[in-house]
Amino acid sequence: MKKTAFTDFHIELDAKMASFAGYNMPIEYSGIKDEHITVREKVGVFDVSHMGEFWVKGPKAFELVQKLTSNNVADLYPRKVQYSCFPNDKGGIVDDLLVYKIDDETYLLVVNAANIDKDWAWCAKHAEEMGMELGKELYNASDEICQLAIQGPLALKAMQKLTDTPVEDMEYYTFKKLDIAGIKNAIFSTTGYTGSGGCEIYVANEDGYKLWKAVFEAGEEFGIKPIGLGARDTLRLESGFCLYGNDINDETSAIQAGLGWITKFVDGNNFISRDIWEKQKEEGVSPRLKGFIMEDRGIPRQHYKVVNADGEEIGEVTSGTISPIINKGVGMAYLNKGYWKVGTEIFIQVRNKNLKAVIARPPFHENA
């Protein structure tokens, strides 16, 4: 298994460790519920160094990123971040990702850990077709960069102690290159996968030790805690964020997944599979991904069947858990047309019982 720059810290803190995307990663420390509530109310720190980072540089950088991603890269300005996805050539999704615009000829693509090799092959294929030089104009820096996600309502206040550059008033989905904790030219980004605000900080692996120590020292007065991948999943699901491999994959489209907002059918944005997704938007497509909250007690799990009041199968759960904030089961499922409206009653098959749920719009914890 691979190690991140922070793996030794997790082991010292007696985290429950497991293999994830080929890395030895922390699943939980003090318990998923405690860690979840810490992020919602205070500040928590995730090691997300397993994520992938690709640099796209040179005169063809914009052209490549515009072709590969569904969002409109022309809307980006320097120091702006964009959530997007890579459509495949059959109308599915290769991966979802973040696009950072450094300048007109420099972009950073941040991809999911489990998809690094697949994404690199996809990007490299199209870069080579455009005559770009691999290793120079398209460069895989995934093994050189470590990343901490400092999340929660007190995160930016804590991190402001480590830098002279103002960060507390940064807009959502923007970034700055700054000096933090004595580390020069870190990327400080107001992004995250929790729905509780905060930031993500990218530095070279050799600066990881210094960053970890400084972050926890700065956050001590705010009740900072390390957070594992278990709470990362409950937080993202409670906020309604898709997980690749569960809620989106090579077979699902952005339109089906409710990601039309990152799919821009504007002049000049001729991304791969645009014609397929544009047709789906105009004509409609079923099934579609919808959120739900359990009314009966039970935990919805991936692949559980969804039925209507007559017991007819109408869909399948893609992600589910118990929300630590509302103490109810919540989840997402692909459902047939006719069951998409908020408040619609559905039933999740849990251990041969049909448990009642209702369609709800995330973030679910705001329904408390």
C-alpha positions in Angstrom: 0.0 0.0 0.0 1.1 3.6 -0.7 1.7 6.1 2.1 0.8 9.7 2.1 2.9 12.4 3.7 0.6 12.1 6.8 0.2 8.3 7.2 2.6 8.1 10.2 0.5 10.7 12.0 -2.7 8.6 11.5 -1.0 5.5 12.9 0.4 7.5 15.9 -3.1 8.7 16.6 -4.4 5.1 16.6 -6.7 5.7 13.7 -8.6 2.7 12.2 -6.7 2.2 9.0 -7.7 0.5 5.7 -6.7 0.3 2.1 -8.4 2.9 -0.1 -7.5 3.5 -3.8 -4.2 1.8 -3.0 -3.3 4.0 -0.1 -3.2 3.2 3.6 -5.9 5.6 4.8 -7.6 6.5 8.1 -11.3 5.4 8.2 -12.0 6.8 11.7 -10.4 8.1 14.9 -12.9 9.0 17.6 -15.8 7.5 15.8 -17.8 8.6 12.7 -20.6 10.4 14.5 -18.2 12.4 16.7 -16.0 13.3 13.7 -19.1 14.2 11.6 -20.5 16.6 14.3 -17.0 18.1 14.8 -16.9 19.2 11.1 -20.5 20.5 11.1 -20.0 22.5 14.3 -16.2 23.3 14.6 -13.3 22.2 12.4 -11.9 18.9 11.2 -8.9 17.9 9.1 -8.9 15.2 6.4 -5.9 13.7 4.7 -6.9 13.8 1.0 -3.4 13.4 -0.4 -4.6 10.3 -2.3 -6.4 12.6 -4.8 -4.8 13.0 -8.2 -3.4 16.2 -9.7 -2.7 16.9 -13.4 -1.1 20.1 -14.7 -2.2 21.2 -18.1 0.1 23.9 -19.6 0.9 25.7 -22.8 -1.0 27.3 -25.7 -3.4 24.4 -26.1 -4.2 24.1 -22.4 -7.6 25.8 -22.6 -8.6 23.9 -25.7 -7.9 20.6 -24.1 -9.7 21.3 -20.8 -12.7 22.7 -22.7 -12.9 19.6 -24.8 -12.5 17.2 -21.9 -14.8 18.8 -19.3 -18.6 19.5 -19.4 -18.5 22.9 -17.6 -17.6 26.0 -19.5 -13.9 26.7 -18.9 -14.3 30.1 -20.6 -16.2 31.2 -17.5 -13.1 30.7 -15.4 -10.8 33.6 -14.4 -7.4 33.3 -12.6 -7.8 32.0 -9.1 -11.2 30.6 -9.7 -12.2 26.9 -9.3 -14.9 25.0 -11.2 -16.6 21.7 -10.4 -16.9 19.6 -13.6 -16.8 16.1 -15.0 -15.1 14.2 -17.8 -17.9 12.9 -20.2 -16.9 9.7 -22.0 -17.7 9.1 -25.6 -20.8 7.1 -24.9 -22.7 9.6 -22.7 -21.4 8.4 -19.4 -18.9 9.9 -16.9 -15.2 9.1 -16.8 -14.9 11.0 -13.5 -15.9 14.2 -11.7 -13.2 16.7 -10.9 -12.1 20.2 -9.9 -10.6 22.6 -12.5 -8.3 25.3 -11.2 -7.4 28.2 -13.5 -3.9 29.5 -12.7 -3.6 31.6 -15.8 -4.6 31.5 -19.5 -2.1 28.7 -20.2 -2.1 26.8 -16.9 -4.8 24.7 -15.4 -4.7 22.2 -12.5 -7.1 19.2 -12.7 -7.9 17.5 -9.3 -9.4 14.0 -9.9 -10.6 11.1 -7.7 -8.0 8.8 -6.2 -9.5 5.6 -7.5 -9.6 7.0 -11.0 -6.1 8.5 -11.4 -4.8 5.9 -13.9 -8.0 5.8 -15.9 -8.3 9.6 -15.9 -4.6 10.0 -16.9 -5.0 7.6 -19.8 -8.2 9.5 -21.0 -6.6 12.9 -20.8 -3.3 11.7 -22.3 -5.1 10.2 -25.3 -6.8 13.4 -26.2 -3.7 15.6 -25.4 -1.6 13.5 -27.8 -4.3 13.7 -30.5 -3.9 17.5 -30.1 -0.1 17.3 -30.4 0.6 18.1 -26.8 3.7 16.8 -25.1 3.1 14.4 -22.2 5.2 15.0 -19.1 5.5 18.7 -20.0 2.2 20.2 -21.3 0.2 17.5 -19.6 1.9 16.4 -16.4 0.8 13.9 -13.7 1.9 15.4 -10.3 -0.2 13.1 -8.2 2.7 11.4 -6.4 4.4 14.8 -5.6 1.6 16.7 -3.9 -0.1 16.2 -0.5 -3.3 17.8 0.5 -5.2 18.6 3.7 -8.9 19.5 3.7 -9.6 21.7 6.7 -13.4 21.8 6.9 -16.0 23.3 9.2 -17.4 26.8 10.2 -14.2 27.6 12.1 -11.7 26.4 9.5 -10.8 29.7 7.9 -10.6 31.5 11.2 -8.1 28.9 12.4 -6.1 28.9 9.2 -5.9 32.7 9.1 -3.4 32.4 12.1 -0.9 30.7 9.7 -0.7 33.2 6.9 -0.5 37.0 6.4 -2.6 36.8 3.3 -6.4 37.4 4.1 -8.3 34.2 3.7 -11.4 34.5 5.9 -13.3 36.6 3.3 -12.4 34.4 0.3 -15.3 33.6 -2.0 -16.4 29.9 -2.3 -14.6 28.0 -5.0 -11.7 30.4 -5.3 -8.0 29.9 -4.5 -4.8 31.8 -3.7 -1.2 30.9 -4.0 0.2 32.0 -0.6 2.8 31.4 2.1 1.3 29.4 5.0 3.1 28.0 8.1 6.4 29.0 6.6 5.7 27.0 3.4 6.0 29.1 0.2 3.5 29.0 -2.7 0.9 26.7 -1.3 -2.4 26.5 -3.1 -5.1 27.5 -0.6 -8.6 26.7 -2.0 -12.0 27.4 -0.5 -13.4 24.1 -1.7 -14.4 20.9 0.1 -16.6 17.8 0.1 -18.5 18.3 3.3 -20.9 21.2 2.9 -19.6 22.9 6.0 -17.2 25.4 4.5 -13.5 25.5 4.9 -10.5 25.0 2.7 -8.2 22.6 1.0 -4.4 23.2 1.1 -2.0 21.7 -1.5 1.8 21.5 -0.7 4.8 19.4 -1.8 5.1 16.1 0.0 8.3 17.3 1.7 6.3 20.1 3.4 3.6 17.8 4.7 5.0 17.4 8.2 5.3 21.1 8.8 1.8 21.7 7.5 0.1 19.0 9.7 1.9 20.3 12.8 1.0 23.9 12.1 -2.7 23.2 11.2 -3.4 21.3 14.4 -1.6 23.9 16.6 -3.6 26.7 15.0 -6.8 24.9 15.4 -6.4 23.7 19.0 -8.4 26.5 20.5 -11.2 25.8 18.1 -11.5 22.1 19.0 -9.9 20.8 15.9 -9.8 17.0 15.3 -8.5 14.6 12.6 -11.3 13.1 10.5 -11.4 9.8 8.7 -12.9 8.7 5.4 -15.9 7.3 7.2 -17.2 10.7 8.2 -16.1 12.2 4.9 -18.7 9.9 3.3 -21.5 10.7 5.7 -20.8 14.4 5.4 -20.8 14.4 1.6 -24.0 12.3 1.5 -25.8 14.4 4.0 -24.9 17.4 1.8 -26.0 15.6 -1.4 -22.6 15.4 -3.1 -22.2 12.6 -5.7 -19.6 9.9 -5.1 -18.0 8.4 -8.2 -18.6 4.7 -8.3 -21.8 5.0 -6.3 -23.9 7.8 -7.7 -22.2 8.4 -11.0 -20.1 6.1 -13.2 -19.2 5.2 -16.8 -22.9 4.4 -17.6 -24.7 7.4 -16.0 -24.9 10.9 -17.6 -24.6 14.3 -15.9 -28.2 15.0 -16.8 -29.5 11.8 -15.1 -27.4 12.6 -12.0 -28.8 16.1 -11.6 -25.5 17.7 -12.7 -27.0 19.8 -15.5 -25.6 22.8 -13.6 -22.1 21.7 -14.5 -23.1 20.9 -18.1 -23.0 24.1 -20.2 -24.5 23.9 -23.7 -23.1 27.3 -24.8 -21.3 28.3 -28.0 -17.7 27.2 -28.1 -18.1 24.5 -25.5 -17.9 21.4 -27.7 -17.1 18.9 -25.1 -17.1 15.1 -25.7 -20.7 13.6 -25.8 -22.3 17.1 -25.9 -24.8 15.9 -28.5 -25.9 13.0 -26.3 -26.4 15.1 -23.1 -28.0 18.0 -25.0 -30.6 15.6 -26.4 -31.3 14.2 -22.9 -31.8 17.7 -21.5 -34.2 18.6 -24.3 -36.2 15.4 -24.5 -35.8 14.2 -20.9 -34.2 11.0 -19.5 -35.1 8.4 -17.0 -34.2 7.2 -14.4 -32.8 10.2 -12.5 -30.9 10.6 -9.3 -33.0 11.9 -6.4 -32.4 12.3 -2.7 -34.6 10.8 0.0 -35.1 10.8 3.8 -36.4 7.7 5.6 -39.6 8.0 7.5 -39.4 4.5 8.9 -36.4 3.5 10.9 -33.7 1.7 8.8 -30.4 2.2 7.0 -30.6 2.4 3.2 -27.6 0.8 1.5 -26.2 0.8 -2.0 -28.1 -1.5 -4.4 -31.2 -1.8 -2.2 -34.3 -1.9 -4.4 -36.8 1.0 -4.3 -40.5 0.2 -4.8 -43.8 2.1 -4.9 -46.8 1.6 -2.7 -47.9 -1.4 -4.9 -44.6 -3.1 -4.5 -43.5 -2.4 -8.1 -39.8 -1.8 -8.5 -39.1 1.8 -9.5 -35.4 2.2 -8.8 -32.2 1.4 -6.8 -30.3 3.1 -4.0 -26.8 4.4 -4.9 -25.7 5.8 -1.5 -27.3 5.7 2.0 -26.5 6.2 5.6 -27.8 7.5 8.9 -27.5 11.3 9.2 -25.8 12.1 12.5 -27.5 15.5 12.5 -31.2 14.5 11.9 -30.8 10.9 13.1 -32.7 9.5 10.2 -31.7 7.4 7.2 -30.9 9.5 4.1 -29.7 8.5 0.7 -29.8 8.9 -3.1 -31.4 6.6 -5.7 -32.0 6.4 -9.4 -35.7 6.5 -9.8 -38.2 6.2 -12.7 -40.2 9.1 -13.9 -43.2 9.9 -11.7 -41.2 9.6 -8.5 -39.0 12.7 -8.7 -41.2 15.4 -6.9 -40.2 16.5 -3.4 -42.5 14.9 -0.9 -43.3 11.8 -3.1 -43.6 8.6 -1.1 -41.3 5.7 -1.9 -40.3 2.5 -0.2 -36.8 1.1 0.4 -36.5 -2.7 0.6 -34.5 -3.4 3.7 -34.2 -7.1 4.8 -37.4 -8.0 3.0 -39.3 -5.1 4.5 -40.6 -2.1 2.6 -39.6 0.9 4.6 -41.2 4.3 3.9 -39.2 7.2 2.7 -39.9 10.6 1.0 -38.2 12.4 -1.8 -36.2 15.3 -0.4 -33.8 17.9 -1.7 -30.3 17.9 -0.1 -28.6 19.1 2.0 -30.6 16.8 4.2 -29.3 18.2 7.5 -31.0 21.5 6.7 -34.3 19.6 6.9 -33.7 19.1 10.6 
